[in-house]
Amino acid sequence: MSSKHLKYTVVAFAVMQACAAGAQTQPQPSGIAEVIIKGEKANPADRASIGGFGEASVLQTPVSITVVDQQKLQDFSIRNATEAMIFDASVSDAYNAIGYAENFSIRGFNLDNTSSYRKDGLAIPGDTQIPLENKERIEVLKGLAGLQAGVAAPGGIINFVTKRPTNTDLRTATVEVRERGTVYGAVDVGGRFEDRRFGYRINAAAEKLRSYVKGADGERQFVAAAFDWQISPDALLQVDADYQHKSQLTAPGYQLIAGVALPSNISQTLLLNDQPWARPVDTRSTNVGARFSYRFNETLDAEVAINKHWFKRDDYTAFPYGCSNEGAGFYPGFCSNGDYDVYDYQSAGETKTPLGAEAQLHAKFATGAVSHQLTAGMSIFTRQDKAGDYVYDYAGYSNIYHPLVTAPAPGKPVTGAAYLRRRENERAVYVQDIAALTGQLKLYTGLRYVELKRDEFVAKRLPYAHSEDHYVLPTVALQYSLTPDWNVYVSATHGLEHGGVAPLKTAREGTALAPSRSKQFEAGVKGAIGNGTTLAVSAFDIRRSHEFTNADNLYVRAGDERHRGIEANIEGRAGADLRYGASLLALQTRQSGTGVADFDGKRVTDVPDFKSSAWLDYTLPQLPALKLNALWRYSGSKSFDAANTVNVPAYHLFDAGAAWSTRLAGKHTTVRLQVVNLFDKFYWRDVTPALGGYLLTGTPRTLRLSAQVDF
């Protein structure tokens, strides 16, 4: 973790418009120009690849999608997915602890780390920070994705789209410092070789991490490469690879005082993991992917894609849980005076090795007066999880107001050797037809057949419990074009998700429940207002089985969750100098049929009834080199527990920034200053029922200063 050994080279956020323009003006072979146009549109937020199969217009797709493009990532100095998700009110943190994994919920449903995070459409684990340096955009599909993804949480999926080679030379370097000592650097290099059929994109980054929680420090290194080979005008091969190492001391959350009240008068900067024997959480992740596309003719094309992921984590934490210093104690909960028990938690050698692959055929044809766009495909997904027997030993206690040093757990406990814990195999075939019934009316129908197999190690029972399930997931939608720029749609969808895993310290912990089906009805309207402004509004009703830890300390599935809401997103321009956007979610969540009187009819935990964000970016007409931006976020109150006995207060947050473009040493340079949480408000940003319930503090006021140089 010593900074003297770090090499702070570089970031990357890249250029897309230049490539599209180059493709239109250069007399290159049609195949090369076609690839560049497909990959880099003038406004990347207008298109997405997760609404169906293949890239399509967001406005012409009957599902709810938002896209965070490169321009917003650059303008607001976004460095990770947590920061990027502030633009969509439907996305929230879900036990998103500093130094650990970035976990999210959509429409109030926690995403599945196994299947809800995607790289170029293929599932990757969400068990660590997913790097953005080599990502062109982030696509968020909100709602059930049974047709598109098969197994995924009912909230939706987040897809990270990899940067591809540019048609013109790209050379960009970025450095950034933050007031608490974080130093960041990255480079982005792209272009084509002398033989124009071959293109490249290289990204690298390094970061010295100094969190707002004092002592939750670390480092990160990242490198990635992507290559294209235009084999012929009709055949394209794309390959990519990336590697990330991140090591950071994690910052655990707070529990309720005496199990009934929110902690008060605490510091956002206090590290509950601050013990001399605590060690960083160390993660290493690697992706290797490839995609081959072939166009047979104007009406028929095909593609095959594959991605292999390797993940390794060594997890060490001085873990705060419970109170043994007061009466009979509180489990979970901290003592009335702020004391909390400290456990020596260790889990070294955790590995996950998923492999995803799919093949698709796209065809256009007509049956009488009805035209069709047909996609047929098949996919496979396999994954093996290995881990040893973890250490969780009592070490002593500390206090949230007067931190104490505790000795490590006696006996120098060590994690056991890693062995296979869970093996999953998912195979699917699917078909989707988009039938243009008239010039204004389209019928979307789709079907996905999924076969799931799982082998799971269950302690004190059979060495491995085998399960096998088969599901058919239908989807149907009608879309009507009111005008060429406005569409309304209705849809009905079935989804599928893996059963939850019994949390730490529950009976039969680590055991997964069987997969479960969910259902969604949605209606929406999308349109273009003009001046580059788009509006999307949707209403949805989602039902899924409810999972929770019952009074017998068993993790069970009983009853239903119902999430009903309205979400709206608008983005565009007001004149030539002002860009703006806004997002809102009004959500009602209810538990029912759980068999627990205190739960039925109550709100689902960690879900606000209302959430919104709005941003603007203004170029001064009198000084066009200077741009100003502002961002406002609001989150309503959230329930801490399933019985709704404790609520977490609502909060407003404001960010502000400025960017100055100039030339230094003949190079185009943009200097950015960003202030997060301008008024330094204390707030609980994340509430989770996991592990008995934890609260995570939000970011205090933080200054960021960066410089981006285009060579």
N, C-alpha and C positions, 0 to 999 in steps of 0.2 A: 504494500500500500504506500510505500515511500514514493513521493512525487519525483525525486531525483532520478528514478529509473523509468519514468514515463516519457514517452515521445508524443508531444502534443502537435501532431500533424492533423488539423484539417477536417472539414465537413463537406457537405455536399447538398446542394439543392439545385435542380437542374433546369435546363432550357428545353422547352418543347416547341414553342412557336416557330423558332428559327428553322427547325427541321421540316415542319409542315410547309413553310414557305419555300425552302430549298427543293422539296420534292415537287412542287408545282412548277418551278422555273427551270430546273435542270433537265436536259434531255437524256436522263439515265434510262436504262431499260425499265419497262413498265413494272416489272415485278418489284424492283428495289423501291421505286417511288411509292408503290402501293403499300408496302410494308411500313414505310415511314409515316405515311398519312394515317394508317390504322393505329399506330402506336402513339402518335403525338398530335393531338388535335389542338386547335387554337384555344379552346376552353375545355380542359380535361374534365371539369366538373359536370359537363353536359352528358357524359357517357360513363357507363359502368359495365362490368363483365359478370356481375353476380345476380342480376335480375332474372336471367334465364340461362341460355347456353350460348356464349359468345358475346362480344361487346355490342351494346345497343344503347339507344338514346334513353336517358333516364325518364324523360317526359313521355315516351312512348311505351313504357313498361308498367304493367298493372300490379306493381308492388311498391312498397315504400323504401326508397333508397336515398341516402345522402353520400356525397363525395367530398372529402377533404383533399384539395389539390395542392400542388407545389406552391402556388402563389400565396395561399394562406399560411402554409408551413413556413415560408420565407418571411412574410411580412410580420408575423407574430413571434418569430424566433422559436418555433416549435421544435423540440428535440426528442420527444417521446410520444407514445400513443396516449398516455394520460392527458398530456397537454392538448393533443389534437382533438380529443373527444369533447372538449368544452364547446365546440361549435354545434353539437347536436344534443338537444335537450332530452332526447329519448335514451341517451347513454349515460350511465352513472358508474362510479367506482363500486367495487364489490370485494372487500378485503384487499385493497390495493395498498399494501404495506411498503414503505420505503425499503429498498434493498432486497425486495423479494420479487414476486411476480406482479405484472399489471393485469388485474382482474376487473372485468366490467359486467354490468347488467344492461339489458336493453328492454324497454317497456316493462321494467320491473322484474325481469327474469335473469338470474345469474347465468352467464355464459359457461359452457362446458370447456374446460381446458383441453380436452381430448379432441373435440370436433368443431368448436365454434370459431376458431381462429384459422385463417386460411392464407396461404401464400400462392398467388396466382391461381386461386380456386381450389387448391389441394390442402387438406388439413395438416396443421403443424401444432405442436404443443404450445399452450399459452402459459408456460411455467416460468418464463423469465421475460425481461424486457425485449420486445421485438424491435430490432433496429430499424430506423427510418432512413438512414443515409443512402441506401440503395433502393428506396421505394419512390415510385412516381406519384402514387396517390393512395389514399385509404378509402375503401368502399364499405359502407355500412348498410346491410340489408336488415330491415326491421320487420320482425314478425317471423312466422313459420317459414322454414326453408327446406321442407321435406322433399320437394321435387328437386331443388337445386343441389342440396347437400346431403340428403339422406338423414343421417344422425346429426342432430344439432339441437341446442337448447331452444325453447319456443320463442325466446326474445329475438333471435336472429343470428347473423354471422358478421364477422369483421374480416374483410379481405384486404391483404397488403399486396399491391401490384408492383412488381419489380421494374426498375428502370431498365430501358433497353438502349442499345447504341444509338447515338445521334448521327444525323446525316452530314452535319458540319462539325468542325472541331469544337470541343467544349473543354475549357480549363477553368475550374473554379476552386477557390480555397476560402475557408471560413474559420475564424477564430473567435472565441467568446470567453468572457470572464463574468462571474457573478460575485456579488458582494461578500458571500461567505466563503469564497475561495475556490469555487468550481472553475476549472479551466478546461476548455473544449476546443478541439480542432478537427477539421475534416477537409478532404479533397474529393472532387468529382471530376473525372476525366473521361471524355468520350469522343468518338469519331469513327472514321473508316480507314482501313488500310489502303495501300496503293491499288490493290485489287478491290474495287468498290463493293464486291459481293460480300466482303467480310467487314463486320463492325465490332466495336468493343466499347465497354463501359466499365470503368474501375472506380470503386469508392473505398475510402479508408477513413477511419476516425479513431481518436483516442480522447479519453476524458478522465480528469481527476475530479472525483465526486466529493463535494463538501455539502452535505444536506443541511437544511434548516434545523433539523434535529441534531443537536451538538453531539458529535462522536459517531454518527451514522455515516461514516465516510467510506470511500472505496475508490475503485478505478474501473475503467472499461476500455477495451480495445476491439476494433472491428475492421474487417476487410472483406471486400466482395468484388466479384468480376462477372460480367455478362458478355456473351458473344453471340453474334448472328452470322449465319451463312446462307446467303440467297443461292441455293444450289441451282435453281433455274427460275424463270419468271413465275412458275407455279409452285415451287417447293422451297420451303423455308425451315431451317433448323436453328433453334435457339437453345443455348445452354447457359447455366448460371451456377454460381457457388458463392457461399458466404460463410464466415466464421466470426463468432463473437465470444469474448471472454469478459465476464463481469464478476467482480469481487467487492462486496459491500456489506458492512455491518447493518443488519436489518433493525427497523424501529417498530417493535410490537405496539399493540394498542392498549387502551385502558379498559377496565371492567367497571361495572357499577359499584358505587360505594354501598357497602352492606347489602349488595344485590338489589337495591331499590332506587338509587339516586345517581344522577350524573356527577362525575367529579367536577369540582369547582375550584376557581382560583389556581389553576395549574398553568404551567408554561408550555407553549407549543414546541419549545426547543428541548424539553427534557427527554432523555433517552432511557427508557426502562430496561434496556439491554446493556446498560453501562456497567459491566463487571470486568475486572482485569483478565479473566479467563474466557470471556466471550470472544468468538471468532467470526470473521465475515462469512456470509453465505456466498459460496463460490460456484458459479455456473459457467458451463461451456456449451455452446450450441453451434451446429453446423447444418447447412442445407446444400444439397446438390440436386439441381433440377434440369430437365430437358423438355422441349416441346417441338414436335415436327408437324408442320401444316402442309397440306397438299390440295391444290385446286384442280379438280378434274376438268371442269368447264364452268360456265357462268352460273349454273344452277346446282352444282354438286361440289362439295369440298369436305375434307376430313382432317382430323388432327389427333395426335396421341401425345399425352403429357405424363410426366412422372416426377416425383420429388421424394428424396430420401432425407430424413432428418435424424441427427444424433444429438441427444441432450444428456448432460451429466451435471449433477448438483451435489455439493457437500454442504449440508445445512447444520449450522451451529448457532444456538441462541441461549442466552440467559433468559428463560421464558417466564413472564409474569402470569401467574394463575392462582386465584383463590386467596383465602385468608385463613390462617390457622392460629392467629394471635388473639382472637376475640371470641370468647364463649365457645360454642360448638363450631364456629368457623362459618365461612361462606364459600360455597363451591358451585358456581363461579361467584366472583365478587371480591372487591378489595375491602379491607377493614375500615371501620368508621373514622379512624385517625389517618388513613392513607397507607397503612402497611399492606404489603402484598407478598405472597410466597414467590420465591425464585427457584426455578427448576433448571437443571443442566440438561438441555435438549441437544441431541446429536443424531444426525442421520447422514452418514457419509456413503458415497458410492451409489446414489440413486441414478438410474439411467432409464431413458425412454428412447425407443428406436422405431418411430413410425415410418411406414412407406405408403405413399399414395400414388395411384395411377388411374388414368381414364382414357378412353378412346371415344370419339364422337364422329358422327356423320351428319352433315347438314345438306338438306335438299330443298329445292324450290320447284313446285309444280302446281298444276291446276286440275281440278275436277269440275268440269263444266264452267260455270261462272264463278266458282269459288277458288281462290288462290291459296296455296298452303306454303308455310315455312316449317319444315319438319326437322327435328333433331332426334336422333336415336343414339344411345351410348351405353357404355358399361364402365364400371369403376370397381377398384379394389382398394382396401385400406387394411393394413396389418400393423400391429403394434405390440411390443413387448416392454413391460415395466419390470425393472429389477431394483431391489433395495434390501438392505440388511435389517436386522432387528434393531430398532432405534433405542437410544438411551433417553430416559426421562426420569431423572433422579432429583429428589429434593436437595437443594443446596443451602437454603437459608431464607432470609426475607429482607426486603428493602422498603422504602417509603416514597410516595410520590411528592412529598413536600421536603423531605430531608433524606436524600438518597444515602444508602448504606453500602459498604463493601462486604460481600459475602465470600466465603471460601468456596471453591468448587466442590461438587459432590464427592464424597469420600470414595476411595477405591479406584480412582482413575478409570471410570467406565469408558468403554470403547464400543462403537457400533459393530455389530456382527457382520460377517461376510455377506455380500449381496447375493440374492438368489431370485429366481423368477417369481414375481408376485401376481402378475396378471398378463394374459395373452388374449388379444382381440383380433378378430378377423371379420371384416365387413365386405360383402360383395353385393353389387347392385346392377340392375339393368333399368333403363329408363327411356321414355319417349315423350316428346312434347310436340304438339301441333298448334301452329298459329294460323287459323283459318279466317281469311278476309271474306266475311259473308256478304258484305256490301262495301261500298266505298267508305262508309263511316263506321261500320260495326265489325269488330274482330272477336272471335271466340278462341280463348286459350284453353287447351286441355292437356293434361300431363299425368303420367303415372310412373311411379318408381317402385320397383320390387327390391326389397332389402333382405339379405340373409345375414344374421349376426351370430357369431360363435364366440364364446368366452370361456377361458380356463382361468380359474381364480384360486389362489392358495388361501385356504381357510384354516386358521390355527385350531388345533385340538379337534379337528374333524378329518375328513378325507384330505389327503395331500392337495388335491386339486378338484374343485367343483366345476363340472362342465355344464354349460347351458347353450342352447341353440334356439333361435327364434326367427320367424319369418314375418315380414310385414309388407303390406301394399299401401302406398301413400298416394292418394289421388289429389289433384289440383284442378280447379276450373275457374275461369275468369272471363268476364265480358267487358270489353272496352268500347266506348262509343265516342267518336270524335265530334264534338260540338262545332268546332272550327278546325282548320289546319293546325292551330296552335293550342287548342284546349281539348282535353280528354277527361271523361269520367269512367270509372270502373267499379266493378264489384267482384269479389273473389271469395272462394271457400277452399281451405287448405287443410291437409292433415300433416302433422309433423311427428318426429320420433326422437327421443333422447335417451341417453344412457341413464340408468338408475343412479341416484346419488350414492356416495360412499360414506359409510358410517364414520363420523368424525373421531378424532383423538379423544380418548377417555370415555367413550360410550361402549356399551356392551357390544361385542362382536365388531369392534372398530376395524376399519379397513375393508369390511365386507360391502360389496356393491349390491344395490337392489336391482331387480330386473328392469329392462327397458320399458318405457311407457310412451303412450301415444298422446298427442295433444291436437286440438282443433282450433281453427281460426276463421272468422268471418271479417271481411274488410271491405270498406267502400272509400273511394277517394276521387279527388279531382286534381289535375295537374295542368299547368298552362304557362305560356309565355306572355308577359304583360307588354313587353317592348323594352327598348333600351337595354337589352341583355338581362332583363329581370325575369325570374321564374318563380312560380308559386306552386306548392304541393300541400294539400290538406287531406288527411285520412282519418277515418274512424274505424276502430277495431274492437273485436271481442274475442279473447283467447281463453280457453279452458285447458288446464292440465292437472294431473294428480299432485296432491300436496304431500310433501315429505318433511318430516320433522323428528326431533328427539322427544319421546314421550316421557311420562312420569316414571316409567320403569327403566329409564336410561337406554332405551332401545331406539335406534334410528328406523323409522317406519314410514310407510306410505299409507295415508288414510285421508279420504275426502278429496276436495278439489280446491284449486286456486282459480279465480276468475279475474282477469285483468281486462277492463274496458276503458277505452280512452280516445282522445282526439289529439292528433299531433299536426303541427303546421311548420313549414319551412319556406322562407322567402329569401332570395338572394339576387342582387343585381346592381344597377347603377341609378343614381339620381344626377343626371348631367354627366359631363365628361370627367369631372374631378372627384366624384364621391362614389365609392363602392360601399355596399352595406349588406347585412344579412341578419336574419333573426330566426330563432327556432323555439318552439314551445311544445310542451306535453302536459295535458290534463289527464290524470289517470285515477281510476277507482279500482282498488284491489280488495278482494274479499276471500276469506277462507270459509269453507263450509263442509259439512259431513265428516269432520275429523274425529267425531266421537268425544271431543273435549269441549265442554261447555264454555270454558274461558277463551277458546280459540275461534269457535264458529261465529261468523258474522263480523270478525275483526279484520283490520287491515293487515296486509302482508308486511313483514319487517323490511326496513331499509329502503322503502319506496315512498317518495314524496307524492302528494296529490297533485302538485303543480311544480313544473320546472321550466326554466326558460333561459335563453341567452340572446344577446344582440351585439353586433359589432359594426364598426364602420372604419373606413380607410379613406383619408381625405388628402388630396394633393393641392397645395396652395397655388392658386392661379398666378399670383404675383411672384411665387418662388417655386417653380415646378420641380426643383431638385429636392424639395422638402415634402415629406408625407407624414401625416399624423394619424394615429389609430387609437381606438378605444374599444373596450370590451366590457360588457356588463353581464353578470350571471346571477340567477336567483334559483334557490332550491327551497321548497316548502318543508315543513316539519316532517319527520319520519318516525315511525314506531321502532323502538329498540327491541321489543320482545313480542312473541306471537300473541300474548294476552293483551297487548297494547296498554300496559300499566305505566310505561315510561316512554316519553316522546322526546326526540332530539330537535332543538329549535331550528327554525328556518334561517336563512342567511342571504345577504346580498354581497356581491364582490365586484370590484371595479379594477380593470387593468388599463394602462395607457402606454403609448409608445410613440416613437418618432424615427424616421429613416431619412438619411441624407445621402444623396448620390452625387459623386464627384469623380474626378480623375486624379490618381496619385501615381507618380512615376509613369504616366502614360497609360495606366490601367484603370478600367472602370471599377470603382469601389463604392460599396454601399455600407455606411455605418449606421447601426441600429441601436437604439436605447429602448428597453422595455421594462416597465415597472409592473410587477404582479401584485395583486392585493394592495392597491394604491393607498387605501386608508387603514391598512394594517389591522384588519378585523380578525378576531378570534372566532373560529367556527369548527364544528365537527363535520369533516368532509365525508366520512365513511362510517357506516354502522353495519356490523355483520352479526348474524346469529351464530356463526361458526365458532366452535370451541367454547361454547357457553356464552358468547356475546362479547364483542370488542368494539371500541370506538377509536377512530384515528383522527388526529388533529389535522387541520388544514395548513396550508402554506402561509406564513406571515409575509409582510412586505419584502419583496426581493427585487433587486436591480440586476439587469442583464445588459451588458455592452458587447456588441459583436461587430466584426468587419468582414464583409464578403468581397473578395477580389476576383474579377473575371479577367483571365489572361488572354 
